[in-house]
Amino acid sequence: MKKSLIILFLFIGIYSRSQPNPNNWDTAWVSSFGGPSIDFGRDIKETGDKGFIIAGTTTSFGNGNSSFYLIKTDSTGIHQWSRSIGTSNNDAAYSIEISNDANYFIAGFSNWNLQKGYDGYLIKADNLGNIIWTKNYGGTDWDFIYNSCMMPDGGLILCGETYSQSNGGADAYLIRTDANGDTLWTKKIGTAGNDAFYSVEQRNNRIYVAGKSFNSTTNKSDASIYKLDFSGNILQQNFLGNSSEDSEYKDLAFTGNNNILLCGKRTSGSNNFYIFRKTDTTNFSQLNSLSSTQNFYFESIVEGYNNDVYTLTTSPGGLGGLSALYFRFNSAFNYLQNANFGGAKDEEGFEIIKTSRGYAFIGSTTSYGNQNSSPDKNVYLVIFNKKNLVNDYYILLTEFQDNLPMVNIHENIINTQKAVIYPNPINTIYTIRFEDNSLDGKILNYQLFDQLGKLVSEENLLVTNNHIILDRKDITKGIYTYRLKFNSIIINTGKISAE
């Protein structure tokens, strides 16, 4: 089902499709996609027909608690087709590439093997979203893929973090594959703390990867960038940080003259401050930099037309709650303009790209496409078919309600012990009731994971009269997966919704 309306930027009014464009403002095509639960987009690429392919995660559709969500649109964001792809457990897509044969590589992570934890997960799909093959990467502990880039031979470089046989905490993780997804080599770079890679690109027979590295002297994370050869050997590295804050790079991109753009954040207490940096590729010598005390940071950066720089973030300054916000700078990081995009609730911005006609960004929305009460989040796409963006837009909004096979929110993946949760959605106190009394008097380990598979709480609980009672405590609204263990064996798992 699809519905469209036209809205003025800053939401001055709502108009029918026939309403003329007042002031002759530029047009922004805004689209939402999804179902009745939590769905969001993480990456986007322009396709050969000038349309877009979007990769994200859905908890509305698929075989498990969450699945890869693949959406194809035309050049103005109108839905053409979509797919939910994944296992019977939790799958989250973070990156998409267009392969040399015009098909798609979608990368992320999956806990397809509940006893093992999370693995890096790569799917190759054809140009209609049908699975060609799937691959898993990782060891005996948790492993995540956050980004990817194409290699000249048609293979991939995948980056993320791994807890498998790490040096302590998580190690930054690189995997090179061939065109069939088979591993050519892996590289782990880590310290006694937590290290991770969030962005990777290749240029002139070199691999560039950015993220964070733990500094044992300051006990803080430094923003880090590495240069490697195509065999995985480290050629150069550079770190940015101080003794009072944690720092990390979230994204890197190349300029037309082969310099590197970096965006990221500094964290001090509960505040996140944005950082930008431009370096050369020889020694990572700093060419320009910008640091702010505004309490937000940027997820994505790209060089635009006329050597301008565009960055994307989630801002607290929207019409409702949060909004997707782009900033535009010149090549020296001097501010030029910004614009918020959002409605009466919350929007997030994750990835901005330059297209053949202009720009596009992807994220999530709770303002548009809602089919029920909270929690409900949809994929959010904004397209500008102009090479020089301005401040004022005439917004054409299309809300697409998908009709893929639905996920049952009460679904139990493992039924060695059948259980019912009530109430679900949960408020403050909630109960898990077992169908028989075989567990009475036993201590169960209860784990709760967010929609990306991160552990958010864990406790040991006594079963009394077939029940265990839990307190929601500090859990925010959203979709969660729980797991119950007895003597280290998983006996029940399922999905709960927190309002």
KOLLONU-538018 format. One record per residue (C-alpha): chain; residue in three letters; residue number from 1; x, y, z. Coordinates in nm, 2 decimals, padded with zeros to 4 digits. Layout:
<pts>
PT	mol	type	seq	px	py	pz
PT	A	ALA	NUM	X	Y	Z $
...
</pts>
This chain:
<pts>
PT	mol	type	seq	px	py	pz
PT	A	MET	1	00.00	00.00	00.00 $
PT	A	LYS	2	00.13	00.34	-00.09 $
PT	A	LYS	3	00.02	00.69	00.00 $
PT	A	SER	4	00.16	01.03	-00.09 $
PT	A	LEU	5	00.13	01.39	00.02 $
PT	A	ILE	6	00.33	01.71	-00.02 $
PT	A	ILE	7	00.47	01.90	00.27 $
PT	A	LEU	8	00.67	02.22	00.29 $
PT	A	PHE	9	01.01	02.21	00.45 $
PT	A	LEU	10	00.98	02.31	00.81 $
PT	A	PHE	11	00.63	02.16	00.78 $
PT	A	ILE	12	00.45	02.49	00.72 $
PT	A	GLY	13	00.15	02.31	00.58 $
PT	A	ILE	14	00.02	01.99	00.42 $
PT	A	TYR	15	-00.10	01.99	00.06 $
PT	A	SER	16	-00.26	01.76	-00.18 $
PT	A	ARG	17	-00.05	01.63	-00.48 $
PT	A	SER	18	-00.21	01.89	-00.71 $
PT	A	GLN	19	-00.09	02.18	-00.49 $
PT	A	PRO	20	00.16	02.39	-00.69 $
PT	A	ASN	21	00.51	02.44	-00.55 $
PT	A	PRO	22	00.50	02.78	-00.37 $
PT	A	ASN	23	00.82	02.99	-00.41 $
PT	A	ASN	24	00.95	02.75	-00.67 $
PT	A	TRP	25	01.16	02.58	-00.40 $
PT	A	ASP	26	01.37	02.28	-00.48 $
PT	A	THR	27	01.21	01.93	-00.43 $
PT	A	ALA	28	01.32	01.67	-00.18 $
PT	A	TRP	29	01.17	01.33	-00.24 $
PT	A	VAL	30	01.10	01.17	00.10 $
PT	A	SER	31	01.00	00.80	00.14 $
PT	A	SER	32	00.93	00.57	00.43 $
PT	A	PHE	33	00.91	00.19	00.40 $
PT	A	GLY	34	00.83	-00.08	00.66 $
PT	A	GLY	35	00.58	-00.26	00.87 $
PT	A	PRO	36	00.42	-00.25	01.21 $
PT	A	SER	37	00.75	-00.30	01.41 $
PT	A	ILE	38	01.10	-00.16	01.40 $
PT	A	ASP	39	01.26	-00.13	01.05 $
PT	A	PHE	40	01.55	00.10	00.95 $
PT	A	GLY	41	01.80	00.16	00.67 $
PT	A	ARG	42	02.18	00.16	00.72 $
PT	A	ASP	43	02.33	00.18	00.37 $
PT	A	ILE	44	02.23	00.29	00.02 $
PT	A	LYS	45	02.38	00.27	-00.33 $
PT	A	GLU	46	02.27	00.42	-00.66 $
PT	A	THR	47	02.19	00.15	-00.91 $
PT	A	GLY	48	02.25	00.15	-01.29 $
PT	A	ASP	49	01.90	00.26	-01.36 $
PT	A	LYS	50	01.95	00.58	-01.14 $
PT	A	GLY	51	01.73	00.42	-00.87 $
PT	A	PHE	52	01.85	00.30	-00.53 $
PT	A	ILE	53	01.92	-00.02	-00.34 $
PT	A	ILE	54	01.88	00.01	00.04 $
PT	A	ALA	55	02.01	-00.24	00.30 $
PT	A	GLY	56	01.88	-00.23	00.66 $
PT	A	THR	57	01.72	-00.44	00.93 $
PT	A	THR	58	01.36	-00.54	00.98 $
PT	A	THR	59	01.18	-00.68	01.28 $
PT	A	SER	60	00.84	-00.66	01.10 $
PT	A	PHE	61	00.92	-00.92	00.84 $
PT	A	GLY	62	01.13	-01.24	00.79 $
PT	A	ASN	63	01.20	-01.57	00.94 $
PT	A	GLY	64	01.34	-01.46	01.28 $
PT	A	ASN	65	01.35	-01.19	01.53 $
PT	A	SER	66	01.52	-00.96	01.29 $
PT	A	SER	67	01.63	-01.00	00.93 $
PT	A	PHE	68	01.82	-00.82	00.65 $
PT	A	TYR	69	01.59	-00.57	00.48 $
PT	A	LEU	70	01.65	-00.51	00.11 $
PT	A	ILE	71	01.46	-00.24	-00.07 $
PT	A	LYS	72	01.48	-00.13	-00.44 $
PT	A	THR	73	01.34	00.21	-00.55 $
PT	A	ASP	74	01.33	00.43	-00.86 $
PT	A	SER	75	01.51	00.76	-00.89 $
PT	A	THR	76	01.26	00.94	-00.67 $
PT	A	GLY	77	01.22	00.68	-00.40 $
PT	A	ILE	78	00.91	00.50	-00.52 $
PT	A	HIS	79	00.91	00.14	-00.41 $
PT	A	GLN	80	00.98	-00.12	-00.67 $
PT	A	TRP	81	01.04	-00.44	-00.47 $
PT	A	SER	82	01.17	-00.55	-00.12 $
PT	A	ARG	83	01.29	-00.86	00.05 $
PT	A	SER	84	01.35	-00.98	00.40 $
PT	A	ILE	85	01.65	-01.22	00.41 $
PT	A	GLY	86	01.80	-01.41	00.70 $
PT	A	THR	87	01.80	-01.69	00.95 $
PT	A	SER	88	01.55	-01.79	01.22 $
PT	A	ASN	89	01.73	-01.58	01.48 $
PT	A	ASN	90	01.88	-01.22	01.48 $
PT	A	ASP	91	02.03	-01.07	01.16 $
PT	A	ALA	92	02.13	-00.71	01.10 $
PT	A	ALA	93	02.25	-00.56	00.77 $
PT	A	TYR	94	02.49	-00.27	00.78 $
PT	A	SER	95	02.64	-00.24	00.43 $
PT	A	ILE	96	02.56	-00.31	00.07 $
PT	A	GLU	97	02.78	-00.32	-00.24 $
PT	A	ILE	98	02.69	-00.36	-00.61 $
PT	A	SER	99	02.89	-00.65	-00.74 $
PT	A	ASN	100	03.07	-00.66	-01.08 $
PT	A	ASP	101	02.79	-00.87	-01.22 $
PT	A	ALA	102	02.53	-00.61	-01.11 $
PT	A	ASN	103	02.40	-00.82	-00.82 $
PT	A	TYR	104	02.43	-00.73	-00.45 $
PT	A	PHE	105	02.65	-00.80	-00.15 $
PT	A	ILE	106	02.48	-00.74	00.18 $
PT	A	ALA	107	02.70	-00.75	00.49 $
PT	A	GLY	108	02.62	-00.75	00.86 $
PT	A	PHE	109	02.60	-01.01	01.14 $
PT	A	SER	110	02.38	-01.30	01.26 $
PT	A	ASN	111	02.34	-01.52	01.56 $
PT	A	TRP	112	02.23	-01.81	01.34 $
PT	A	ASN	113	02.40	-02.04	01.58 $
PT	A	LEU	114	02.26	-01.96	01.92 $
PT	A	GLN	115	02.52	-02.17	02.11 $
PT	A	LYS	116	02.80	-01.98	01.93 $
PT	A	GLY	117	02.69	-01.62	01.94 $
PT	A	TYR	118	02.72	-01.37	01.65 $
PT	A	ASP	119	02.91	-01.42	01.33 $
PT	A	GLY	120	02.98	-01.18	01.04 $
PT	A	TYR	121	02.72	-01.26	00.78 $
PT	A	LEU	122	02.74	-01.19	00.40 $
PT	A	ILE	123	02.47	-01.25	00.15 $
PT	A	LYS	124	02.49	-01.23	-00.23 $
PT	A	ALA	125	02.16	-01.16	-00.39 $
PT	A	ASP	126	02.06	-01.12	-00.75 $
PT	A	ASN	127	01.92	-00.79	-00.89 $
PT	A	LEU	128	01.57	-00.89	-00.77 $
PT	A	GLY	129	01.68	-00.97	-00.42 $
PT	A	ASN	130	01.68	-01.35	-00.45 $
PT	A	ILE	131	01.96	-01.52	-00.25 $
PT	A	ILE	132	02.25	-01.66	-00.45 $
PT	A	TRP	133	02.47	-01.77	-00.15 $
PT	A	THR	134	02.54	-01.69	00.21 $
PT	A	LYS	135	02.86	-01.69	00.41 $
PT	A	ASN	136	02.95	-01.67	00.78 $
PT	A	TYR	137	03.28	-01.54	00.93 $
PT	A	GLY	138	03.41	-01.56	01.28 $
PT	A	GLY	139	03.53	-01.77	01.57 $
PT	A	THR	140	03.40	-01.91	01.89 $
PT	A	ASP	141	03.29	-01.58	02.03 $
PT	A	TRP	142	03.10	-01.28	01.90 $
PT	A	ASP	143	03.20	-01.12	01.56 $
PT	A	PHE	144	03.04	-00.83	01.38 $
PT	A	ILE	145	03.07	-00.67	01.03 $
PT	A	TYR	146	02.99	-00.30	01.01 $
PT	A	ASN	147	03.11	-00.20	00.67 $
PT	A	SER	148	03.25	-00.32	00.33 $
PT	A	CYS	149	03.40	-00.20	00.01 $
PT	A	MET	150	03.45	-00.36	-00.33 $
PT	A	MET	151	03.80	-00.48	-00.44 $
PT	A	PRO	152	03.94	-00.47	-00.80 $
PT	A	ASP	153	03.91	-00.85	-00.83 $
PT	A	GLY	154	03.54	-00.85	-00.75 $
PT	A	GLY	155	03.58	-00.95	-00.39 $
PT	A	LEU	156	03.53	-00.76	-00.08 $
PT	A	ILE	157	03.70	-00.61	00.23 $
PT	A	LEU	158	03.48	-00.64	00.53 $
PT	A	CYS	159	03.55	-00.46	00.86 $
PT	A	GLY	160	03.41	-00.47	01.21 $
PT	A	GLU	161	03.51	-00.61	01.55 $
PT	A	THR	162	03.57	-00.95	01.70 $
PT	A	TYR	163	03.57	-01.10	02.04 $
PT	A	SER	164	03.70	-01.44	01.92 $
PT	A	GLN	165	04.05	-01.50	02.06 $
PT	A	SER	166	04.10	-01.12	02.10 $
PT	A	ASN	167	04.38	-00.95	02.28 $
PT	A	GLY	168	04.12	-00.82	02.53 $
PT	A	GLY	169	03.77	-00.69	02.48 $
PT	A	ALA	170	03.71	-00.66	02.11 $
PT	A	ASP	171	03.97	-00.64	01.84 $
PT	A	ALA	172	03.93	-00.45	01.52 $
PT	A	TYR	173	03.86	-00.70	01.24 $
PT	A	LEU	174	03.93	-00.72	00.87 $
PT	A	ILE	175	03.83	-00.99	00.62 $
PT	A	ARG	176	03.92	-01.01	00.26 $
PT	A	THR	177	03.71	-01.23	00.04 $
PT	A	ASP	178	03.71	-01.33	-00.32 $
PT	A	ALA	179	03.41	-01.28	-00.55 $
PT	A	ASN	180	03.24	-01.60	-00.41 $
PT	A	GLY	181	03.27	-01.47	-00.05 $
PT	A	ASP	182	03.55	-01.72	00.04 $
PT	A	THR	183	03.80	-01.59	00.28 $
PT	A	LEU	184	04.15	-01.49	00.14 $
PT	A	TRP	185	04.28	-01.35	00.47 $
PT	A	THR	186	04.17	-01.21	00.81 $
PT	A	LYS	187	04.34	-00.95	01.02 $
PT	A	LYS	188	04.28	-00.86	01.38 $
PT	A	ILE	189	04.43	-00.55	01.53 $
PT	A	GLY	190	04.38	-00.50	01.90 $
PT	A	THR	191	04.50	-00.40	02.25 $
PT	A	ALA	192	04.39	-00.49	02.60 $
PT	A	GLY	193	04.08	-00.28	02.56 $
PT	A	ASN	194	03.81	-00.25	02.29 $
PT	A	ASP	195	03.91	-00.18	01.93 $
PT	A	ALA	196	03.68	-00.17	01.62 $
PT	A	PHE	197	03.68	-00.07	01.26 $
PT	A	TYR	198	03.37	00.12	01.13 $
PT	A	SER	199	03.46	00.22	00.78 $
PT	A	VAL	200	03.68	00.09	00.50 $
PT	A	GLU	201	03.78	00.20	00.15 $
PT	A	GLN	202	04.04	00.10	-00.11 $
PT	A	ARG	203	04.24	00.33	-00.34 $
PT	A	ASN	204	04.55	00.28	-00.55 $
PT	A	ASN	205	04.63	-00.07	-00.43 $
PT	A	ARG	206	04.59	00.03	-00.07 $
PT	A	ILE	207	04.32	-00.04	00.20 $
PT	A	TYR	208	04.22	00.24	00.43 $
PT	A	VAL	209	04.02	00.16	00.74 $
PT	A	ALA	210	03.90	00.38	01.03 $
PT	A	GLY	211	03.76	00.33	01.38 $
PT	A	LYS	212	03.89	00.33	01.73 $
PT	A	SER	213	04.19	00.19	01.92 $
PT	A	PHE	214	04.23	00.16	02.30 $
PT	A	ASN	215	04.52	00.36	02.44 $
PT	A	SER	216	04.66	00.18	02.74 $
PT	A	THR	217	04.84	00.50	02.86 $
PT	A	THR	218	04.53	00.71	02.89 $
PT	A	ASN	219	04.28	00.43	02.93 $
PT	A	LYS	220	04.07	00.60	02.66 $
PT	A	SER	221	03.99	00.52	02.30 $
PT	A	ASP	222	04.17	00.70	02.02 $
PT	A	ALA	223	04.02	00.76	01.68 $
PT	A	SER	224	04.24	00.55	01.45 $
PT	A	ILE	225	04.31	00.51	01.08 $
PT	A	TYR	226	04.52	00.24	00.92 $
PT	A	LYS	227	04.67	00.19	00.57 $
PT	A	LEU	228	04.73	-00.17	00.46 $
PT	A	ASP	229	04.84	-00.34	00.14 $
PT	A	PHE	230	04.62	-00.58	-00.04 $
PT	A	SER	231	04.77	-00.87	00.16 $
PT	A	GLY	232	04.67	-00.72	00.49 $
PT	A	ASN	233	05.01	-00.59	00.60 $
PT	A	ILE	234	05.00	-00.26	00.80 $
PT	A	LEU	235	05.19	00.02	00.62 $
PT	A	GLN	236	05.08	00.33	00.82 $
PT	A	GLN	237	04.87	00.42	01.12 $
PT	A	ASN	238	04.76	00.73	01.30 $
PT	A	PHE	239	04.57	00.81	01.62 $
PT	A	LEU	240	04.38	01.11	01.75 $
PT	A	GLY	241	04.28	01.14	02.11 $
PT	A	ASN	242	04.35	01.28	02.46 $
PT	A	SER	243	04.35	01.17	02.82 $
PT	A	SER	244	04.01	01.30	02.91 $
PT	A	GLU	245	03.78	01.18	02.62 $
PT	A	ASP	246	03.71	00.88	02.41 $
PT	A	SER	247	03.74	00.94	02.04 $
PT	A	GLU	248	03.65	00.74	01.73 $
PT	A	TYR	249	03.61	00.78	01.35 $
PT	A	LYS	250	03.27	00.67	01.22 $
PT	A	ASP	251	03.33	00.71	00.85 $
PT	A	LEU	252	03.60	00.78	00.59 $
PT	A	ALA	253	03.57	00.89	00.23 $
PT	A	PHE	254	03.81	01.00	-00.05 $
PT	A	THR	255	03.82	01.34	-00.22 $
PT	A	GLY	256	03.86	01.38	-00.59 $
PT	A	ASN	257	04.23	01.45	-00.54 $
PT	A	ASN	258	04.29	01.14	-00.33 $
PT	A	ASN	259	04.28	01.30	00.02 $
PT	A	ILE	260	04.09	01.14	00.30 $
PT	A	LEU	261	03.78	01.28	00.48 $
PT	A	LEU	262	03.70	01.15	00.83 $
PT	A	CYS	263	03.41	01.22	01.06 $
PT	A	GLY	264	03.36	01.09	01.41 $
PT	A	LYS	265	03.31	01.19	01.77 $
PT	A	ARG	266	03.47	01.27	02.10 $
PT	A	THR	267	03.28	01.14	02.41 $
PT	A	SER	268	03.30	01.32	02.74 $
PT	A	GLY	269	03.06	01.19	03.00 $
PT	A	SER	270	02.72	01.17	02.84 $
PT	A	ASN	271	02.81	01.42	02.56 $
PT	A	ASN	272	02.92	01.34	02.21 $
PT	A	PHE	273	03.10	01.61	02.02 $
PT	A	TYR	274	03.17	01.59	01.65 $
PT	A	ILE	275	03.52	01.59	01.48 $
PT	A	PHE	276	03.61	01.62	01.12 $
PT	A	ARG	277	03.95	01.57	00.97 $
PT	A	LYS	278	04.12	01.58	00.63 $
PT	A	THR	279	04.45	01.40	00.57 $
PT	A	ASP	280	04.67	01.30	00.29 $
PT	A	THR	281	04.72	00.93	00.20 $
PT	A	THR	282	05.10	00.93	00.24 $
PT	A	ASN	283	05.16	00.98	00.61 $
PT	A	PHE	284	04.80	01.08	00.73 $
PT	A	SER	285	04.93	01.44	00.76 $
PT	A	GLN	286	04.65	01.67	00.88 $
PT	A	LEU	287	04.53	01.91	00.61 $
PT	A	ASN	288	04.22	02.05	00.78 $
PT	A	SER	289	04.03	01.97	01.10 $
PT	A	LEU	290	03.72	02.08	01.29 $
PT	A	SER	291	03.60	02.00	01.64 $
PT	A	SER	292	03.28	02.11	01.81 $
PT	A	THR	293	03.13	02.13	02.15 $
PT	A	GLN	294	02.78	02.08	02.01 $
PT	A	ASN	295	02.62	01.76	02.16 $
PT	A	PHE	296	02.59	01.54	01.85 $
PT	A	TYR	297	02.82	01.37	01.61 $
PT	A	PHE	298	02.82	01.27	01.25 $
PT	A	GLU	299	02.77	00.92	01.11 $
PT	A	SER	300	02.86	00.97	00.74 $
PT	A	ILE	301	03.07	01.20	00.52 $
PT	A	VAL	302	03.11	01.24	00.15 $
PT	A	GLU	303	03.27	01.49	-00.09 $
PT	A	GLY	304	03.00	01.66	-00.30 $
PT	A	TYR	305	03.01	01.86	-00.62 $
PT	A	ASN	306	03.23	02.17	-00.63 $
PT	A	ASN	307	03.46	02.01	-00.37 $
PT	A	ASP	308	03.21	02.08	-00.09 $
PT	A	VAL	309	03.18	01.83	00.20 $
PT	A	TYR	310	02.84	01.68	00.31 $
PT	A	THR	311	02.79	01.51	00.65 $
PT	A	LEU	312	02.49	01.34	00.80 $
PT	A	THR	313	02.38	01.30	01.17 $
PT	A	THR	314	02.09	01.26	01.40 $
PT	A	SER	315	02.01	01.60	01.57 $
PT	A	PRO	316	01.81	01.67	01.88 $
PT	A	GLY	317	01.68	01.99	01.72 $
PT	A	GLY	318	01.40	01.86	01.50 $
PT	A	LEU	319	01.03	01.96	01.47 $
PT	A	GLY	320	00.94	01.68	01.70 $
PT	A	GLY	321	01.21	01.49	01.88 $
PT	A	LEU	322	01.52	01.39	01.68 $
PT	A	SER	323	01.57	01.48	01.31 $
PT	A	ALA	324	01.80	01.37	01.03 $
PT	A	LEU	325	02.04	01.66	00.98 $
PT	A	TYR	326	02.29	01.73	00.70 $
PT	A	PHE	327	02.57	01.98	00.72 $
PT	A	ARG	328	02.75	02.13	00.42 $
PT	A	PHE	329	03.11	02.27	00.45 $
PT	A	ASN	330	03.35	02.39	00.19 $
PT	A	SER	331	03.68	02.19	00.14 $
PT	A	ALA	332	03.84	02.37	00.44 $
PT	A	PHE	333	03.55	02.27	00.67 $
PT	A	ASN	334	03.41	02.62	00.68 $
PT	A	TYR	335	03.04	02.60	00.75 $
PT	A	LEU	336	02.80	02.68	00.45 $
PT	A	GLN	337	02.46	02.55	00.55 $
PT	A	ASN	338	02.25	02.28	00.72 $
PT	A	ALA	339	01.90	02.14	00.70 $
PT	A	ASN	340	01.69	01.93	00.93 $
PT	A	PHE	341	01.45	01.66	00.79 $
PT	A	GLY	342	01.18	01.51	01.00 $
PT	A	GLY	343	00.83	01.52	01.13 $
PT	A	ALA	344	00.64	01.53	01.46 $
PT	A	LYS	345	00.84	01.24	01.61 $
PT	A	ASP	346	01.19	01.11	01.56 $
PT	A	GLU	347	01.42	01.07	01.25 $
PT	A	GLU	348	01.77	00.93	01.23 $
PT	A	GLY	349	02.04	00.98	00.96 $
PT	A	PHE	350	02.29	00.70	00.90 $
PT	A	GLU	351	02.44	00.73	00.55 $
PT	A	ILE	352	02.47	01.00	00.29 $
PT	A	ILE	353	02.59	00.95	-00.07 $
PT	A	LYS	354	02.66	01.15	-00.38 $
PT	A	THR	355	02.45	01.04	-00.68 $
PT	A	SER	356	02.47	01.10	-01.05 $
PT	A	ARG	357	02.21	01.38	-01.01 $
PT	A	GLY	358	02.26	01.51	-00.65 $
PT	A	TYR	359	02.25	01.34	-00.31 $
PT	A	ALA	360	02.06	01.09	-00.11 $
PT	A	PHE	361	02.05	00.97	00.25 $
PT	A	ILE	362	01.91	00.68	00.45 $
PT	A	GLY	363	01.80	00.64	00.81 $
PT	A	SER	364	01.49	00.57	01.01 $
PT	A	THR	365	01.16	00.75	01.09 $
PT	A	THR	366	00.89	00.72	01.36 $
PT	A	SER	367	00.69	01.02	01.21 $
PT	A	TYR	368	00.60	00.86	00.88 $
PT	A	GLY	369	00.45	00.52	00.78 $
PT	A	ASN	370	00.34	00.43	01.13 $
PT	A	GLN	371	00.07	00.16	01.13 $
PT	A	ASN	372	00.02	00.12	01.50 $
PT	A	SER	373	00.13	00.27	01.83 $
PT	A	SER	374	00.49	00.27	01.96 $
PT	A	PRO	375	00.72	00.10	01.90 $
PT	A	ASP	376	00.70	00.15	01.52 $
PT	A	LYS	377	01.00	00.26	01.32 $
PT	A	ASN	378	01.04	00.27	00.94 $
PT	A	VAL	379	01.31	00.31	00.68 $
PT	A	TYR	380	01.36	00.68	00.59 $
PT	A	LEU	381	01.49	00.78	00.25 $
PT	A	VAL	382	01.55	01.14	00.13 $
PT	A	ILE	383	01.66	01.22	-00.23 $
PT	A	PHE	384	01.78	01.55	-00.38 $
PT	A	ASN	385	01.81	01.55	-00.76 $
PT	A	LYS	386	02.02	01.87	-00.76 $
PT	A	LYS	387	02.39	01.90	-00.73 $
PT	A	ASN	388	02.39	02.22	-00.51 $
PT	A	LEU	389	02.17	02.18	-00.21 $
PT	A	VAL	390	01.99	02.48	-00.06 $
PT	A	ASN	391	01.81	02.55	00.27 $
PT	A	ASP	392	01.44	02.54	00.16 $
PT	A	TYR	393	01.27	02.24	00.01 $
PT	A	TYR	394	00.94	02.14	-00.13 $
PT	A	ILE	395	00.89	01.79	00.02 $
PT	A	LEU	396	00.71	01.52	-00.17 $
PT	A	LEU	397	00.64	01.24	00.08 $
PT	A	THR	398	00.55	00.88	-00.01 $
PT	A	GLU	399	00.47	00.63	00.27 $
PT	A	PHE	400	00.50	00.27	00.17 $
PT	A	GLN	401	00.35	00.00	00.39 $
PT	A	ASP	402	00.52	-00.32	00.30 $
PT	A	ASN	403	00.34	-00.65	00.28 $
PT	A	LEU	404	00.62	-00.91	00.32 $
PT	A	PRO	405	00.55	-01.21	00.54 $
PT	A	MET	406	00.50	-01.10	00.90 $
PT	A	VAL	407	00.70	-01.20	01.21 $
PT	A	ASN	408	00.50	-01.32	01.51 $
PT	A	ILE	409	00.61	-01.11	01.81 $
PT	A	HIS	410	00.54	-01.41	02.04 $
PT	A	GLU	411	00.76	-01.64	01.83 $
PT	A	ASN	412	00.98	-01.88	02.03 $
PT	A	ILE	413	01.28	-02.01	01.84 $
PT	A	ILE	414	01.38	-02.28	02.09 $
PT	A	ASN	415	01.09	-02.47	02.25 $
PT	A	THR	416	01.27	-02.72	02.48 $
PT	A	GLN	417	01.07	-02.53	02.75 $
PT	A	LYS	418	00.76	-02.36	02.63 $
PT	A	ALA	419	00.68	-02.02	02.79 $
PT	A	VAL	420	00.45	-01.72	02.77 $
PT	A	ILE	421	00.54	-01.36	02.84 $
PT	A	TYR	422	00.28	-01.12	02.97 $
PT	A	PRO	423	00.21	-00.84	02.93 $
PT	A	ASN	424	00.38	-00.81	02.59 $
PT	A	PRO	425	00.44	-00.53	02.50 $
PT	A	ILE	426	00.59	-00.49	02.85 $
PT	A	ASN	427	00.56	-00.18	03.07 $
PT	A	THR	428	00.75	-00.20	03.40 $
PT	A	ILE	429	00.70	-00.55	03.56 $
PT	A	TYR	430	00.66	-00.85	03.34 $
PT	A	THR	431	00.63	-01.23	03.38 $
PT	A	ILE	432	00.76	-01.53	03.20 $
PT	A	ARG	433	00.53	-01.83	03.27 $
PT	A	PHE	434	00.64	-02.19	03.18 $
PT	A	GLU	435	00.38	-02.45	03.08 $
PT	A	ASP	436	00.50	-02.71	03.33 $
PT	A	ASN	437	00.66	-02.71	03.67 $
PT	A	SER	438	00.98	-02.90	03.58 $
PT	A	LEU	439	01.18	-02.58	03.64 $
PT	A	ASP	440	01.04	-02.49	03.98 $
PT	A	GLY	441	01.32	-02.42	04.22 $
PT	A	LYS	442	01.58	-02.39	03.94 $
PT	A	ILE	443	01.80	-02.08	03.88 $
PT	A	LEU	444	01.78	-01.96	03.52 $
PT	A	ASN	445	02.02	-01.72	03.35 $
PT	A	TYR	446	01.82	-01.45	03.17 $
PT	A	GLN	447	01.98	-01.23	02.90 $
PT	A	LEU	448	01.82	-00.95	02.71 $
PT	A	PHE	449	01.95	-00.83	02.37 $
PT	A	ASP	450	01.86	-00.52	02.17 $
PT	A	GLN	451	01.76	-00.53	01.80 $
PT	A	LEU	452	02.12	-00.52	01.69 $
PT	A	GLY	453	02.21	-00.82	01.91 $
PT	A	LYS	454	02.39	-00.62	02.18 $
PT	A	LEU	455	02.35	-00.76	02.54 $
PT	A	VAL	456	02.17	-00.49	02.74 $
PT	A	SER	457	02.10	-00.68	03.07 $
PT	A	GLU	458	02.17	-01.02	03.24 $
PT	A	GLU	459	02.06	-01.17	03.57 $
PT	A	ASN	460	02.00	-01.50	03.74 $
PT	A	LEU	461	01.64	-01.57	03.85 $
PT	A	LEU	462	01.46	-01.83	04.06 $
PT	A	VAL	463	01.16	-02.01	03.91 $
PT	A	THR	464	00.87	-02.01	04.15 $
PT	A	ASN	465	00.53	-02.17	04.07 $
PT	A	ASN	466	00.63	-02.19	03.70 $
PT	A	HIS	467	00.70	-01.82	03.69 $
PT	A	ILE	468	00.99	-01.57	03.68 $
PT	A	ILE	469	00.92	-01.20	03.74 $
PT	A	LEU	470	01.13	-00.93	03.58 $
PT	A	ASP	471	01.16	-00.56	03.62 $
PT	A	ARG	472	01.21	-00.35	03.30 $
PT	A	LYS	473	01.43	-00.11	03.49 $
PT	A	ASP	474	01.62	00.12	03.25 $
PT	A	ILE	475	01.52	-00.05	02.92 $
PT	A	THR	476	01.41	00.20	02.66 $
PT	A	LYS	477	01.12	00.14	02.41 $
PT	A	GLY	478	01.20	-00.10	02.13 $
PT	A	ILE	479	01.21	-00.46	02.03 $
PT	A	TYR	480	01.43	-00.70	02.23 $
PT	A	THR	481	01.52	-01.07	02.22 $
PT	A	TYR	482	01.55	-01.26	02.54 $
PT	A	ARG	483	01.74	-01.58	02.61 $
PT	A	LEU	484	01.69	-01.83	02.90 $
PT	A	LYS	485	01.97	-02.07	03.00 $
PT	A	PHE	486	01.98	-02.36	03.25 $
PT	A	ASN	487	02.32	-02.50	03.33 $
PT	A	SER	488	02.46	-02.30	03.03 $
PT	A	ILE	489	02.21	-02.47	02.79 $
PT	A	ILE	490	01.96	-02.24	02.61 $
PT	A	ILE	491	01.61	-02.37	02.69 $
PT	A	ASN	492	01.39	-02.08	02.56 $
PT	A	THR	493	01.42	-01.77	02.36 $
PT	A	GLY	494	01.19	-01.52	02.20 $
PT	A	LYS	495	01.10	-01.16	02.13 $
PT	A	ILE	496	00.94	-00.89	02.36 $
PT	A	SER	497	00.83	-00.54	02.29 $
PT	A	ALA	498	00.89	-00.25	02.53 $
PT	A	GLU	499	00.66	00.05	02.51 $
</pts>
